Amino acid sequence: MVVDVSIALPGVEKKKEEMLKAKPPARKGAKVKAADGTSAKQIDIEDIWKVHLERIEKMRSTVEAPVDTQGCHKLADPLAEPKVHRFHILVSLMLSSQTKDEVNAATMKTLKDYGLNIENILQIETAELEKLLYPVSFYKRKAIYLQKTAKILQEKYDGDIPDTVEG
């Protein structure tokens, strides 16, 4: 896929020409390469994406990150019945936004110790749920969303996660 950045960003053509003429700052490891046969205003997004993906894969092959051991896929109780297991994964995903993996993992442990299932989420007072969720970012909103989600799952999907996005 080739994107014409002059269309996407008006005025970028002149700025790009100035940048190409200017001498790049001397930085260790910095390299400037001309695009063979392509105009300065075209960038092959797919090729750039592939290069970045390869670099990320290479970097991640030698380093373990918190998501590898404490990511959402690791936080559900593997011994729980399938419906509860799926609900654990959903809750973990809902709590993970803007929250560090370590904090999400600790909060999920607290919730599982409490008895994390749809019935308990529906019965608990919102203020009490907020206390359990306090370490995660936006805990007040997430408490409300979690209870609304549990209610929908209970009423429309027999307390289970639907198989498809459509339900």
Phi and psi in radians as a Rosetta constraint file:
Dihedral C 1 N 2 CA 2 C 2 CIRCULARHARMONIC -1.937 0.35
Dihedral N 2 CA 2 C 2 N 3 CIRCULARHARMONIC 2.265 0.35
Dihedral C 2 N 3 CA 3 C 3 CIRCULARHARMONIC -1.967 0.35
Dihedral N 3 CA 3 C 3 N 4 CIRCULARHARMONIC 2.252 0.35
Dihedral C 3 N 4 CA 4 C 4 CIRCULARHARMONIC -1.522 0.35
Dihedral N 4 CA 4 C 4 N 5 CIRCULARHARMONIC 1.791 0.35
Dihedral C 4 N 5 CA 5 C 5 CIRCULARHARMONIC -1.203 0.35
Dihedral N 5 CA 5 C 5 N 6 CIRCULARHARMONIC -0.333 0.35
Dihedral C 5 N 6 CA 6 C 6 CIRCULARHARMONIC -1.216 0.35
Dihedral N 6 CA 6 C 6 N 7 CIRCULARHARMONIC -0.476 0.35
Dihedral C 6 N 7 CA 7 C 7 CIRCULARHARMONIC -1.351 0.35
Dihedral N 7 CA 7 C 7 N 8 CIRCULARHARMONIC -0.772 0.35
Dihedral C 7 N 8 CA 8 C 8 CIRCULARHARMONIC -1.209 0.35
Dihedral N 8 CA 8 C 8 N 9 CIRCULARHARMONIC -0.592 0.35
Dihedral C 8 N 9 CA 9 C 9 CIRCULARHARMONIC -2.273 0.35
Dihedral N 9 CA 9 C 9 N 10 CIRCULARHARMONIC 1.627 0.35
Dihedral C 9 N 10 CA 10 C 10 CIRCULARHARMONIC -0.978 0.35
Dihedral N 10 CA 10 C 10 N 11 CIRCULARHARMONIC 2.415 0.35
Dihedral C 10 N 11 CA 11 C 11 CIRCULARHARMONIC 1.512 0.35
Dihedral N 11 CA 11 C 11 N 12 CIRCULARHARMONIC -0.074 0.35
Dihedral C 11 N 12 CA 12 C 12 CIRCULARHARMONIC -1.301 0.35
Dihedral N 12 CA 12 C 12 N 13 CIRCULARHARMONIC -0.459 0.35
Dihedral C 12 N 13 CA 13 C 13 CIRCULARHARMONIC -1.025 0.35
Dihedral N 13 CA 13 C 13 N 14 CIRCULARHARMONIC -0.862 0.35
Dihedral C 13 N 14 CA 14 C 14 CIRCULARHARMONIC -1.118 0.35
Dihedral N 14 CA 14 C 14 N 15 CIRCULARHARMONIC -0.751 0.35
Dihedral C 14 N 15 CA 15 C 15 CIRCULARHARMONIC -1.105 0.35
Dihedral N 15 CA 15 C 15 N 16 CIRCULARHARMONIC -0.703 0.35
Dihedral C 15 N 16 CA 16 C 16 CIRCULARHARMONIC -1.148 0.35
Dihedral N 16 CA 16 C 16 N 17 CIRCULARHARMONIC -0.722 0.35
Dihedral C 16 N 17 CA 17 C 17 CIRCULARHARMONIC -1.069 0.35
Dihedral N 17 CA 17 C 17 N 18 CIRCULARHARMONIC -0.719 0.35
Dihedral C 17 N 18 CA 18 C 18 CIRCULARHARMONIC -1.105 0.35
Dihedral N 18 CA 18 C 18 N 19 CIRCULARHARMONIC -0.716 0.35
Dihedral C 18 N 19 CA 19 C 19 CIRCULARHARMONIC -1.164 0.35
Dihedral N 19 CA 19 C 19 N 20 CIRCULARHARMONIC -0.653 0.35
Dihedral C 19 N 20 CA 20 C 20 CIRCULARHARMONIC -1.206 0.35
Dihedral N 20 CA 20 C 20 N 21 CIRCULARHARMONIC -0.573 0.35
Dihedral C 20 N 21 CA 21 C 21 CIRCULARHARMONIC -1.336 0.35
Dihedral N 21 CA 21 C 21 N 22 CIRCULARHARMONIC -0.573 0.35
Dihedral C 21 N 22 CA 22 C 22 CIRCULARHARMONIC -1.209 0.35
Dihedral N 22 CA 22 C 22 N 23 CIRCULARHARMONIC 2.556 0.35
Dihedral C 22 N 23 CA 23 C 23 CIRCULARHARMONIC -1.345 0.35
Dihedral N 23 CA 23 C 23 N 24 CIRCULARHARMONIC 2.255 0.35
Dihedral C 23 N 24 CA 24 C 24 CIRCULARHARMONIC -1.191 0.35
Dihedral N 24 CA 24 C 24 N 25 CIRCULARHARMONIC 2.620 0.35
Dihedral C 24 N 25 CA 25 C 25 CIRCULARHARMONIC -1.122 0.35
Dihedral N 25 CA 25 C 25 N 26 CIRCULARHARMONIC 2.527 0.35
Dihedral C 25 N 26 CA 26 C 26 CIRCULARHARMONIC -1.312 0.35
Dihedral N 26 CA 26 C 26 N 27 CIRCULARHARMONIC 1.940 0.35
Dihedral C 26 N 27 CA 27 C 27 CIRCULARHARMONIC -2.303 0.35
Dihedral N 27 CA 27 C 27 N 28 CIRCULARHARMONIC 2.496 0.35
Dihedral C 27 N 28 CA 28 C 28 CIRCULARHARMONIC -1.135 0.35
Dihedral N 28 CA 28 C 28 N 29 CIRCULARHARMONIC 2.189 0.35
Dihedral C 28 N 29 CA 29 C 29 CIRCULARHARMONIC 1.519 0.35
Dihedral N 29 CA 29 C 29 N 30 CIRCULARHARMONIC -0.140 0.35
Dihedral C 29 N 30 CA 30 C 30 CIRCULARHARMONIC -1.369 0.35
Dihedral N 30 CA 30 C 30 N 31 CIRCULARHARMONIC 2.349 0.35
Dihedral C 30 N 31 CA 31 C 31 CIRCULARHARMONIC -2.325 0.35
Dihedral N 31 CA 31 C 31 N 32 CIRCULARHARMONIC 2.422 0.35
Dihedral C 31 N 32 CA 32 C 32 CIRCULARHARMONIC -2.031 0.35
Dihedral N 32 CA 32 C 32 N 33 CIRCULARHARMONIC 2.171 0.35
Dihedral C 32 N 33 CA 33 C 33 CIRCULARHARMONIC -2.148 0.35
Dihedral N 33 CA 33 C 33 N 34 CIRCULARHARMONIC 2.439 0.35
Dihedral C 33 N 34 CA 34 C 34 CIRCULARHARMONIC -1.401 0.35
Dihedral N 34 CA 34 C 34 N 35 CIRCULARHARMONIC 2.519 0.35
Dihedral C 34 N 35 CA 35 C 35 CIRCULARHARMONIC -1.404 0.35
Dihedral N 35 CA 35 C 35 N 36 CIRCULARHARMONIC 1.971 0.35
Dihedral C 35 N 36 CA 36 C 36 CIRCULARHARMONIC -1.099 0.35
Dihedral N 36 CA 36 C 36 N 37 CIRCULARHARMONIC 2.019 0.35
Dihedral C 36 N 37 CA 37 C 37 CIRCULARHARMONIC 1.312 0.35
Dihedral N 37 CA 37 C 37 N 38 CIRCULARHARMONIC 0.000 0.35
Dihedral C 37 N 38 CA 38 C 38 CIRCULARHARMONIC -1.877 0.35
Dihedral N 38 CA 38 C 38 N 39 CIRCULARHARMONIC 2.668 0.35
Dihedral C 38 N 39 CA 39 C 39 CIRCULARHARMONIC -1.287 0.35
Dihedral N 39 CA 39 C 39 N 40 CIRCULARHARMONIC 2.734 0.35
Dihedral C 39 N 40 CA 40 C 40 CIRCULARHARMONIC -1.136 0.35
Dihedral N 40 CA 40 C 40 N 41 CIRCULARHARMONIC -0.360 0.35
Dihedral C 40 N 41 CA 41 C 41 CIRCULARHARMONIC -1.610 0.35
Dihedral N 41 CA 41 C 41 N 42 CIRCULARHARMONIC 0.048 0.35
Dihedral C 41 N 42 CA 42 C 42 CIRCULARHARMONIC -1.930 0.35
Dihedral N 42 CA 42 C 42 N 43 CIRCULARHARMONIC 2.378 0.35
Dihedral C 42 N 43 CA 43 C 43 CIRCULARHARMONIC -2.250 0.35
Dihedral N 43 CA 43 C 43 N 44 CIRCULARHARMONIC 2.279 0.35
Dihedral C 43 N 44 CA 44 C 44 CIRCULARHARMONIC -1.514 0.35
Dihedral N 44 CA 44 C 44 N 45 CIRCULARHARMONIC 1.701 0.35
Dihedral C 44 N 45 CA 45 C 45 CIRCULARHARMONIC -1.059 0.35
Dihedral N 45 CA 45 C 45 N 46 CIRCULARHARMONIC -0.695 0.35
Dihedral C 45 N 46 CA 46 C 46 CIRCULARHARMONIC -1.090 0.35
Dihedral N 46 CA 46 C 46 N 47 CIRCULARHARMONIC -0.738 0.35
Dihedral C 46 N 47 CA 47 C 47 CIRCULARHARMONIC -1.136 0.35
Dihedral N 47 CA 47 C 47 N 48 CIRCULARHARMONIC -0.732 0.35
Dihedral C 47 N 48 CA 48 C 48 CIRCULARHARMONIC -1.101 0.35
Dihedral N 48 CA 48 C 48 N 49 CIRCULARHARMONIC -0.750 0.35
Dihedral C 48 N 49 CA 49 C 49 CIRCULARHARMONIC -1.059 0.35
Dihedral N 49 CA 49 C 49 N 50 CIRCULARHARMONIC -0.761 0.35
Dihedral C 49 N 50 CA 50 C 50 CIRCULARHARMONIC -1.092 0.35
Dihedral N 50 CA 50 C 50 N 51 CIRCULARHARMONIC -0.711 0.35
Dihedral C 50 N 51 CA 51 C 51 CIRCULARHARMONIC -1.084 0.35
Dihedral N 51 CA 51 C 51 N 52 CIRCULARHARMONIC -0.808 0.35
Dihedral C 51 N 52 CA 52 C 52 CIRCULARHARMONIC -1.113 0.35
Dihedral N 52 CA 52 C 52 N 53 CIRCULARHARMONIC -0.730 0.35
Dihedral C 52 N 53 CA 53 C 53 CIRCULARHARMONIC -1.070 0.35
Dihedral N 53 CA 53 C 53 N 54 CIRCULARHARMONIC -0.771 0.35
Dihedral C 53 N 54 CA 54 C 54 CIRCULARHARMONIC -1.061 0.35
Dihedral N 54 CA 54 C 54 N 55 CIRCULARHARMONIC -0.731 0.35
Dihedral C 54 N 55 CA 55 C 55 CIRCULARHARMONIC -1.152 0.35
Dihedral N 55 CA 55 C 55 N 56 CIRCULARHARMONIC -0.711 0.35
Dihedral C 55 N 56 CA 56 C 56 CIRCULARHARMONIC -1.135 0.35
Dihedral N 56 CA 56 C 56 N 57 CIRCULARHARMONIC -0.775 0.35
Dihedral C 56 N 57 CA 57 C 57 CIRCULARHARMONIC -1.057 0.35
Dihedral N 57 CA 57 C 57 N 58 CIRCULARHARMONIC -0.724 0.35
Dihedral C 57 N 58 CA 58 C 58 CIRCULARHARMONIC -1.129 0.35
Dihedral N 58 CA 58 C 58 N 59 CIRCULARHARMONIC -0.797 0.35
Dihedral C 58 N 59 CA 59 C 59 CIRCULARHARMONIC -1.091 0.35
Dihedral N 59 CA 59 C 59 N 60 CIRCULARHARMONIC -0.784 0.35
Dihedral C 59 N 60 CA 60 C 60 CIRCULARHARMONIC -1.290 0.35
Dihedral N 60 CA 60 C 60 N 61 CIRCULARHARMONIC -0.286 0.35
Dihedral C 60 N 61 CA 61 C 61 CIRCULARHARMONIC -1.240 0.35
Dihedral N 61 CA 61 C 61 N 62 CIRCULARHARMONIC -0.357 0.35
Dihedral C 61 N 62 CA 62 C 62 CIRCULARHARMONIC -1.954 0.35
Dihedral N 62 CA 62 C 62 N 63 CIRCULARHARMONIC -0.108 0.35
Dihedral C 62 N 63 CA 63 C 63 CIRCULARHARMONIC -2.203 0.35
Dihedral N 63 CA 63 C 63 N 64 CIRCULARHARMONIC 2.342 0.35
Dihedral C 63 N 64 CA 64 C 64 CIRCULARHARMONIC -1.672 0.35
Dihedral N 64 CA 64 C 64 N 65 CIRCULARHARMONIC 2.284 0.35
Dihedral C 64 N 65 CA 65 C 65 CIRCULARHARMONIC -1.882 0.35
Dihedral N 65 CA 65 C 65 N 66 CIRCULARHARMONIC 2.793 0.35
Dihedral C 65 N 66 CA 66 C 66 CIRCULARHARMONIC -0.927 0.35
Dihedral N 66 CA 66 C 66 N 67 CIRCULARHARMONIC -0.589 0.35
Dihedral C 66 N 67 CA 67 C 67 CIRCULARHARMONIC -1.105 0.35
Dihedral N 67 CA 67 C 67 N 68 CIRCULARHARMONIC -0.441 0.35
Dihedral C 67 N 68 CA 68 C 68 CIRCULARHARMONIC -1.199 0.35
Dihedral N 68 CA 68 C 68 N 69 CIRCULARHARMONIC -0.571 0.35
Dihedral C 68 N 69 CA 69 C 69 CIRCULARHARMONIC -1.913 0.35
Dihedral N 69 CA 69 C 69 N 70 CIRCULARHARMONIC -0.380 0.35
Dihedral C 69 N 70 CA 70 C 70 CIRCULARHARMONIC -2.254 0.35
Dihedral N 70 CA 70 C 70 N 71 CIRCULARHARMONIC 0.345 0.35
Dihedral C 70 N 71 CA 71 C 71 CIRCULARHARMONIC -1.250 0.35
Dihedral N 71 CA 71 C 71 N 72 CIRCULARHARMONIC 2.941 0.35
Dihedral C 71 N 72 CA 72 C 72 CIRCULARHARMONIC -0.941 0.35
Dihedral N 72 CA 72 C 72 N 73 CIRCULARHARMONIC -0.621 0.35
Dihedral C 72 N 73 CA 73 C 73 CIRCULARHARMONIC -1.195 0.35
Dihedral N 73 CA 73 C 73 N 74 CIRCULARHARMONIC -0.260 0.35
Dihedral C 73 N 74 CA 74 C 74 CIRCULARHARMONIC -1.764 0.35
Dihedral N 74 CA 74 C 74 N 75 CIRCULARHARMONIC -0.108 0.35
Dihedral C 74 N 75 CA 75 C 75 CIRCULARHARMONIC -1.666 0.35
Dihedral N 75 CA 75 C 75 N 76 CIRCULARHARMONIC -0.235 0.35
Dihedral C 75 N 76 CA 76 C 76 CIRCULARHARMONIC -1.334 0.35
Dihedral N 76 CA 76 C 76 N 77 CIRCULARHARMONIC 2.598 0.35
Dihedral C 76 N 77 CA 77 C 77 CIRCULARHARMONIC -1.289 0.35
Dihedral N 77 CA 77 C 77 N 78 CIRCULARHARMONIC 1.978 0.35
Dihedral C 77 N 78 CA 78 C 78 CIRCULARHARMONIC -1.199 0.35
Dihedral N 78 CA 78 C 78 N 79 CIRCULARHARMONIC -0.305 0.35
Dihedral C 78 N 79 CA 79 C 79 CIRCULARHARMONIC -1.621 0.35
Dihedral N 79 CA 79 C 79 N 80 CIRCULARHARMONIC -0.118 0.35
Dihedral C 79 N 80 CA 80 C 80 CIRCULARHARMONIC -1.250 0.35
Dihedral N 80 CA 80 C 80 N 81 CIRCULARHARMONIC 2.738 0.35
Dihedral C 80 N 81 CA 81 C 81 CIRCULARHARMONIC -1.067 0.35
Dihedral N 81 CA 81 C 81 N 82 CIRCULARHARMONIC 2.687 0.35
Dihedral C 81 N 82 CA 82 C 82 CIRCULARHARMONIC -0.911 0.35
Dihedral N 82 CA 82 C 82 N 83 CIRCULARHARMONIC -0.734 0.35
Dihedral C 82 N 83 CA 83 C 83 CIRCULARHARMONIC -1.065 0.35
Dihedral N 83 CA 83 C 83 N 84 CIRCULARHARMONIC -0.771 0.35
Dihedral C 83 N 84 CA 84 C 84 CIRCULARHARMONIC -1.201 0.35
Dihedral N 84 CA 84 C 84 N 85 CIRCULARHARMONIC -0.705 0.35
Dihedral C 84 N 85 CA 85 C 85 CIRCULARHARMONIC -1.010 0.35
Dihedral N 85 CA 85 C 85 N 86 CIRCULARHARMONIC -0.813 0.35
Dihedral C 85 N 86 CA 86 C 86 CIRCULARHARMONIC -1.123 0.35
Dihedral N 86 CA 86 C 86 N 87 CIRCULARHARMONIC -0.667 0.35
Dihedral C 86 N 87 CA 87 C 87 CIRCULARHARMONIC -1.129 0.35
Dihedral N 87 CA 87 C 87 N 88 CIRCULARHARMONIC -0.697 0.35
Dihedral C 87 N 88 CA 88 C 88 CIRCULARHARMONIC -1.011 0.35
Dihedral N 88 CA 88 C 88 N 89 CIRCULARHARMONIC -0.781 0.35
Dihedral C 88 N 89 CA 89 C 89 CIRCULARHARMONIC -1.100 0.35
Dihedral N 89 CA 89 C 89 N 90 CIRCULARHARMONIC -0.773 0.35
Dihedral C 89 N 90 CA 90 C 90 CIRCULARHARMONIC -1.062 0.35
Dihedral N 90 CA 90 C 90 N 91 CIRCULARHARMONIC -0.811 0.35
Dihedral C 90 N 91 CA 91 C 91 CIRCULARHARMONIC -1.064 0.35
Dihedral N 91 CA 91 C 91 N 92 CIRCULARHARMONIC -0.785 0.35
Dihedral C 91 N 92 CA 92 C 92 CIRCULARHARMONIC -1.022 0.35
Dihedral N 92 CA 92 C 92 N 93 CIRCULARHARMONIC -0.746 0.35
Dihedral C 92 N 93 CA 93 C 93 CIRCULARHARMONIC -1.123 0.35
Dihedral N 93 CA 93 C 93 N 94 CIRCULARHARMONIC -0.724 0.35
Dihedral C 93 N 94 CA 94 C 94 CIRCULARHARMONIC -1.131 0.35
Dihedral N 94 CA 94 C 94 N 95 CIRCULARHARMONIC -0.650 0.35
Dihedral C 94 N 95 CA 95 C 95 CIRCULARHARMONIC -1.379 0.35
Dihedral N 95 CA 95 C 95 N 96 CIRCULARHARMONIC -0.374 0.35
Dihedral C 95 N 96 CA 96 C 96 CIRCULARHARMONIC -1.243 0.35
Dihedral N 96 CA 96 C 96 N 97 CIRCULARHARMONIC -0.434 0.35
Dihedral C 96 N 97 CA 97 C 97 CIRCULARHARMONIC -1.049 0.35
Dihedral N 97 CA 97 C 97 N 98 CIRCULARHARMONIC 2.185 0.35
Dihedral C 97 N 98 CA 98 C 98 CIRCULARHARMONIC 1.084 0.35
Dihedral N 98 CA 98 C 98 N 99 CIRCULARHARMONIC 0.429 0.35
Dihedral C 98 N 99 CA 99 C 99 CIRCULARHARMONIC -2.286 0.35
Dihedral N 99 CA 99 C 99 N 100 CIRCULARHARMONIC 2.373 0.35
Dihedral C 99 N 100 CA 100 C 100 CIRCULARHARMONIC -1.132 0.35
Dihedral N 100 CA 100 C 100 N 101 CIRCULARHARMONIC 2.593 0.35
Dihedral C 100 N 101 CA 101 C 101 CIRCULARHARMONIC -1.008 0.35
Dihedral N 101 CA 101 C 101 N 102 CIRCULARHARMONIC -0.689 0.35
Dihedral C 101 N 102 CA 102 C 102 CIRCULARHARMONIC -1.113 0.35
Dihedral N 102 CA 102 C 102 N 103 CIRCULARHARMONIC -0.707 0.35
Dihedral C 102 N 103 CA 103 C 103 CIRCULARHARMONIC -1.205 0.35
Dihedral N 103 CA 103 C 103 N 104 CIRCULARHARMONIC -0.739 0.35
Dihedral C 103 N 104 CA 104 C 104 CIRCULARHARMONIC -1.065 0.35
Dihedral N 104 CA 104 C 104 N 105 CIRCULARHARMONIC -0.753 0.35
Dihedral C 104 N 105 CA 105 C 105 CIRCULARHARMONIC -1.094 0.35
Dihedral N 105 CA 105 C 105 N 106 CIRCULARHARMONIC -0.766 0.35
Dihedral C 105 N 106 CA 106 C 106 CIRCULARHARMONIC -1.130 0.35
Dihedral N 106 CA 106 C 106 N 107 CIRCULARHARMONIC -0.708 0.35
Dihedral C 106 N 107 CA 107 C 107 CIRCULARHARMONIC -1.179 0.35
Dihedral N 107 CA 107 C 107 N 108 CIRCULARHARMONIC -0.695 0.35
Dihedral C 107 N 108 CA 108 C 108 CIRCULARHARMONIC -1.103 0.35
Dihedral N 108 CA 108 C 108 N 109 CIRCULARHARMONIC -0.654 0.35
Dihedral C 108 N 109 CA 109 C 109 CIRCULARHARMONIC -1.083 0.35
Dihedral N 109 CA 109 C 109 N 110 CIRCULARHARMONIC -0.772 0.35
Dihedral C 109 N 110 CA 110 C 110 CIRCULARHARMONIC -1.034 0.35
Dihedral N 110 CA 110 C 110 N 111 CIRCULARHARMONIC -0.795 0.35
Dihedral C 110 N 111 CA 111 C 111 CIRCULARHARMONIC -1.138 0.35
Dihedral N 111 CA 111 C 111 N 112 CIRCULARHARMONIC -0.719 0.35
Dihedral C 111 N 112 CA 112 C 112 CIRCULARHARMONIC -1.161 0.35
Dihedral N 112 CA 112 C 112 N 113 CIRCULARHARMONIC -0.654 0.35
Dihedral C 112 N 113 CA 113 C 113 CIRCULARHARMONIC -1.105 0.35
Dihedral N 113 CA 113 C 113 N 114 CIRCULARHARMONIC -0.592 0.35
Dihedral C 113 N 114 CA 114 C 114 CIRCULARHARMONIC -1.223 0.35
Dihedral N 114 CA 114 C 114 N 115 CIRCULARHARMONIC -0.537 0.35
Dihedral C 114 N 115 CA 115 C 115 CIRCULARHARMONIC 1.950 0.35
Dihedral N 115 CA 115 C 115 N 116 CIRCULARHARMONIC 1.196 0.35
Dihedral C 115 N 116 CA 116 C 116 CIRCULARHARMONIC -1.318 0.35
Dihedral N 116 CA 116 C 116 N 117 CIRCULARHARMONIC 1.794 0.35
Dihedral C 116 N 117 CA 117 C 117 CIRCULARHARMONIC -2.680 0.35
Dihedral N 117 CA 117 C 117 N 118 CIRCULARHARMONIC 2.958 0.35
Dihedral C 117 N 118 CA 118 C 118 CIRCULARHARMONIC -1.060 0.35
Dihedral N 118 CA 118 C 118 N 119 CIRCULARHARMONIC -0.764 0.35
Dihedral C 118 N 119 CA 119 C 119 CIRCULARHARMONIC -1.038 0.35
Dihedral N 119 CA 119 C 119 N 120 CIRCULARHARMONIC -0.792 0.35
Dihedral C 119 N 120 CA 120 C 120 CIRCULARHARMONIC -1.182 0.35
Dihedral N 120 CA 120 C 120 N 121 CIRCULARHARMONIC -0.634 0.35
Dihedral C 120 N 121 CA 121 C 121 CIRCULARHARMONIC -1.163 0.35
Dihedral N 121 CA 121 C 121 N 122 CIRCULARHARMONIC -0.611 0.35
Dihedral C 121 N 122 CA 122 C 122 CIRCULARHARMONIC -1.270 0.35
Dihedral N 122 CA 122 C 122 N 123 CIRCULARHARMONIC -0.529 0.35
Dihedral C 122 N 123 CA 123 C 123 CIRCULARHARMONIC -1.494 0.35
Dihedral N 123 CA 123 C 123 N 124 CIRCULARHARMONIC -0.494 0.35
Dihedral C 123 N 124 CA 124 C 124 CIRCULARHARMONIC -1.243 0.35
Dihedral N 124 CA 124 C 124 N 125 CIRCULARHARMONIC 2.505 0.35
Dihedral C 124 N 125 CA 125 C 125 CIRCULARHARMONIC -1.180 0.35
Dihedral N 125 CA 125 C 125 N 126 CIRCULARHARMONIC 2.526 0.35
Dihedral C 125 N 126 CA 126 C 126 CIRCULARHARMONIC -0.999 0.35
Dihedral N 126 CA 126 C 126 N 127 CIRCULARHARMONIC -0.734 0.35
Dihedral C 126 N 127 CA 127 C 127 CIRCULARHARMONIC -1.080 0.35
Dihedral N 127 CA 127 C 127 N 128 CIRCULARHARMONIC -0.666 0.35
Dihedral C 127 N 128 CA 128 C 128 CIRCULARHARMONIC -1.206 0.35
Dihedral N 128 CA 128 C 128 N 129 CIRCULARHARMONIC -0.707 0.35
Dihedral C 128 N 129 CA 129 C 129 CIRCULARHARMONIC -1.112 0.35
Dihedral N 129 CA 129 C 129 N 130 CIRCULARHARMONIC -0.691 0.35
Dihedral C 129 N 130 CA 130 C 130 CIRCULARHARMONIC -1.019 0.35
Dihedral N 130 CA 130 C 130 N 131 CIRCULARHARMONIC -0.686 0.35
Dihedral C 130 N 131 CA 131 C 131 CIRCULARHARMONIC -1.104 0.35
Dihedral N 131 CA 131 C 131 N 132 CIRCULARHARMONIC -0.699 0.35
Dihedral C 131 N 132 CA 132 C 132 CIRCULARHARMONIC -1.185 0.35
Dihedral N 132 CA 132 C 132 N 133 CIRCULARHARMONIC -0.572 0.35
Dihedral C 132 N 133 CA 133 C 133 CIRCULARHARMONIC -1.597 0.35
Dihedral N 133 CA 133 C 133 N 134 CIRCULARHARMONIC -0.027 0.35
Dihedral C 133 N 134 CA 134 C 134 CIRCULARHARMONIC -0.815 0.35
Dihedral N 134 CA 134 C 134 N 135 CIRCULARHARMONIC -0.715 0.35
Dihedral C 134 N 135 CA 135 C 135 CIRCULARHARMONIC -1.122 0.35
Dihedral N 135 CA 135 C 135 N 136 CIRCULARHARMONIC -0.441 0.35
Dihedral C 135 N 136 CA 136 C 136 CIRCULARHARMONIC -1.418 0.35
Dihedral N 136 CA 136 C 136 N 137 CIRCULARHARMONIC 2.691 0.35
Dihedral C 136 N 137 CA 137 C 137 CIRCULARHARMONIC -1.165 0.35
Dihedral N 137 CA 137 C 137 N 138 CIRCULARHARMONIC 2.490 0.35
Dihedral C 137 N 138 CA 138 C 138 CIRCULARHARMONIC 1.006 0.35
Dihedral N 138 CA 138 C 138 N 139 CIRCULARHARMONIC 0.694 0.35
Dihedral C 138 N 139 CA 139 C 139 CIRCULARHARMONIC -1.038 0.35
Dihedral N 139 CA 139 C 139 N 140 CIRCULARHARMONIC -0.586 0.35
Dihedral C 139 N 140 CA 140 C 140 CIRCULARHARMONIC -1.169 0.35
Dihedral N 140 CA 140 C 140 N 141 CIRCULARHARMONIC -0.791 0.35
Dihedral C 140 N 141 CA 141 C 141 CIRCULARHARMONIC -1.170 0.35
Dihedral N 141 CA 141 C 141 N 142 CIRCULARHARMONIC -0.719 0.35
Dihedral C 141 N 142 CA 142 C 142 CIRCULARHARMONIC -1.156 0.35
Dihedral N 142 CA 142 C 142 N 143 CIRCULARHARMONIC -0.576 0.35
Dihedral C 142 N 143 CA 143 C 143 CIRCULARHARMONIC -1.087 0.35
Dihedral N 143 CA 143 C 143 N 144 CIRCULARHARMONIC -0.779 0.35
Dihedral C 143 N 144 CA 144 C 144 CIRCULARHARMONIC -1.133 0.35
Dihedral N 144 CA 144 C 144 N 145 CIRCULARHARMONIC -0.819 0.35
Dihedral C 144 N 145 CA 145 C 145 CIRCULARHARMONIC -1.081 0.35
Dihedral N 145 CA 145 C 145 N 146 CIRCULARHARMONIC -0.676 0.35
Dihedral C 145 N 146 CA 146 C 146 CIRCULARHARMONIC -1.116 0.35
Dihedral N 146 CA 146 C 146 N 147 CIRCULARHARMONIC -0.750 0.35
Dihedral C 146 N 147 CA 147 C 147 CIRCULARHARMONIC -1.204 0.35
Dihedral N 147 CA 147 C 147 N 148 CIRCULARHARMONIC -0.684 0.35
Dihedral C 147 N 148 CA 148 C 148 CIRCULARHARMONIC -1.113 0.35
Dihedral N 148 CA 148 C 148 N 149 CIRCULARHARMONIC -0.729 0.35
Dihedral C 148 N 149 CA 149 C 149 CIRCULARHARMONIC -1.121 0.35
Dihedral N 149 CA 149 C 149 N 150 CIRCULARHARMONIC -0.770 0.35
Dihedral C 149 N 150 CA 150 C 150 CIRCULARHARMONIC -1.055 0.35
Dihedral N 150 CA 150 C 150 N 151 CIRCULARHARMONIC -0.704 0.35
Dihedral C 150 N 151 CA 151 C 151 CIRCULARHARMONIC -1.114 0.35
Dihedral N 151 CA 151 C 151 N 152 CIRCULARHARMONIC -0.780 0.35
Dihedral C 151 N 152 CA 152 C 152 CIRCULARHARMONIC -1.087 0.35
Dihedral N 152 CA 152 C 152 N 153 CIRCULARHARMONIC -0.788 0.35
Dihedral C 152 N 153 CA 153 C 153 CIRCULARHARMONIC -1.093 0.35
Dihedral N 153 CA 153 C 153 N 154 CIRCULARHARMONIC -0.698 0.35
Dihedral C 153 N 154 CA 154 C 154 CIRCULARHARMONIC -1.174 0.35
Dihedral N 154 CA 154 C 154 N 155 CIRCULARHARMONIC -0.790 0.35
Dihedral C 154 N 155 CA 155 C 155 CIRCULARHARMONIC -1.368 0.35
Dihedral N 155 CA 155 C 155 N 156 CIRCULARHARMONIC -0.674 0.35
Dihedral C 155 N 156 CA 156 C 156 CIRCULARHARMONIC -1.805 0.35
Dihedral N 156 CA 156 C 156 N 157 CIRCULARHARMONIC -0.373 0.35
Dihedral C 156 N 157 CA 157 C 157 CIRCULARHARMONIC -2.264 0.35
Dihedral N 157 CA 157 C 157 N 158 CIRCULARHARMONIC 0.416 0.35
Dihedral C 157 N 158 CA 158 C 158 CIRCULARHARMONIC 0.960 0.35
Dihedral N 158 CA 158 C 158 N 159 CIRCULARHARMONIC 0.647 0.35
Dihedral C 158 N 159 CA 159 C 159 CIRCULARHARMONIC 1.248 0.35
Dihedral N 159 CA 159 C 159 N 160 CIRCULARHARMONIC 0.421 0.35
Dihedral C 159 N 160 CA 160 C 160 CIRCULARHARMONIC -2.264 0.35
Dihedral N 160 CA 160 C 160 N 161 CIRCULARHARMONIC 2.914 0.35
Dihedral C 160 N 161 CA 161 C 161 CIRCULARHARMONIC -1.486 0.35
Dihedral N 161 CA 161 C 161 N 162 CIRCULARHARMONIC 2.266 0.35
Dihedral C 161 N 162 CA 162 C 162 CIRCULARHARMONIC -1.103 0.35
Dihedral N 162 CA 162 C 162 N 163 CIRCULARHARMONIC 2.669 0.35
Dihedral C 162 N 163 CA 163 C 163 CIRCULARHARMONIC -1.293 0.35
Dihedral N 163 CA 163 C 163 N 164 CIRCULARHARMONIC -0.424 0.35
Dihedral C 163 N 164 CA 164 C 164 CIRCULARHARMONIC -2.276 0.35
Dihedral N 164 CA 164 C 164 N 165 CIRCULARHARMONIC 2.894 0.35
Dihedral C 164 N 165 CA 165 C 165 CIRCULARHARMONIC -1.113 0.35
Dihedral N 165 CA 165 C 165 N 166 CIRCULARHARMONIC -0.628 0.35
Dihedral C 165 N 166 CA 166 C 166 CIRCULARHARMONIC -1.207 0.35
Dihedral N 166 CA 166 C 166 N 167 CIRCULARHARMONIC -0.391 0.35
